[in-house]
Amino acid sequence: MKSSPIKLKQKLSPMAAKKKAARDLAYANGPYKKKRAENQRERRKKSAAFLKGKDYDHTTKSFVSVKTNRGGHGKGTKK
């Protein structure tokens, strides 16, 4: 059995930590909030076994492999 990597907390000064928290919150509530909510709704409809290794693709409105989705369907991720 593989052990999962331990996530270490970043060593930030108190001021830097506050700024990072503000940036993270702004990003989480930004333009991708609707896509994240759509992804969660669709994942709840499927079984856990089906979803293993798959991401929701907002373009095709279906679940595809992580590799395909994050690779831009073989076309790359930059225009």
C-alpha positions as CSV (number, residue, x, y, z in Angstrom):
1,M,0.0,0.0,0.0
2,K,1.4,3.4,-0.9
3,S,1.6,6.1,1.7
4,S,0.2,9.5,0.9
5,P,2.6,12.4,0.9
6,I,2.4,14.5,4.0
7,K,1.3,18.0,3.3
8,L,3.4,20.5,5.2
9,K,2.0,23.9,6.1
10,Q,3.8,26.8,4.4
11,K,6.1,28.8,6.6
12,L,4.7,32.3,6.2
13,S,4.9,35.4,8.3
14,P,1.6,36.4,9.9
15,M,1.2,39.3,7.3
16,A,1.9,37.0,4.4
17,A,-0.5,34.4,5.7
18,K,-3.3,36.9,5.9
19,K,-2.6,38.1,2.3
20,K,-2.5,34.5,1.1
21,A,-5.8,33.8,2.8
22,A,-7.4,36.8,1.1
23,R,-6.1,35.7,-2.3
24,D,-7.2,32.2,-1.8
25,L,-10.7,33.3,-0.8
26,A,-11.0,35.7,-3.8
27,Y,-10.0,32.9,-6.2
28,A,-12.4,30.4,-4.6
29,N,-15.3,32.9,-5.0
30,G,-14.2,34.0,-8.4
31,P,-15.5,33.2,-11.9
32,Y,-14.9,29.4,-11.5
33,K,-17.3,29.1,-8.6
34,K,-20.2,28.2,-10.9
35,K,-18.2,25.5,-12.6
36,R,-17.1,24.0,-9.2
37,A,-20.7,23.9,-8.1
38,E,-21.8,22.3,-11.4
39,N,-19.0,19.7,-10.9
40,Q,-20.2,18.9,-7.4
41,R,-23.8,18.5,-8.4
42,E,-23.0,16.1,-11.3
43,R,-20.6,14.0,-9.1
44,R,-23.4,13.5,-6.5
45,K,-25.5,11.8,-9.2
46,K,-22.9,9.1,-10.0
47,S,-21.5,6.2,-8.1
48,A,-18.1,6.5,-6.5
49,A,-16.7,3.5,-8.5
50,F,-17.7,5.1,-11.8
51,L,-16.0,8.4,-10.8
52,K,-12.6,7.0,-9.9
53,G,-10.0,8.8,-12.1
54,K,-12.5,11.0,-13.9
55,D,-13.1,14.7,-14.0
56,Y,-16.3,16.5,-15.1
57,D,-15.7,18.2,-18.5
58,H,-17.8,21.4,-18.7
59,T,-17.3,21.5,-22.5
60,T,-18.8,18.1,-23.3
61,K,-21.0,18.0,-20.2
62,S,-19.7,14.5,-19.3
63,F,-17.1,12.7,-17.2
64,V,-13.8,12.0,-18.9
65,S,-10.4,10.8,-17.7
66,V,-8.3,13.3,-15.8
67,K,-5.6,13.0,-18.5
68,T,-8.0,13.9,-21.3
69,N,-9.7,16.7,-19.5
70,R,-6.6,18.5,-18.2
71,G,-4.7,18.0,-21.5
72,G,-7.3,19.9,-23.5
73,H,-8.6,16.8,-25.3
74,G,-5.2,16.3,-27.1
75,K,-5.1,19.9,-28.4
76,G,-3.1,21.3,-25.4
77,T,-4.3,23.9,-23.0
78,K,-3.1,27.1,-24.8
79,K,-4.6,28.6,-27.9
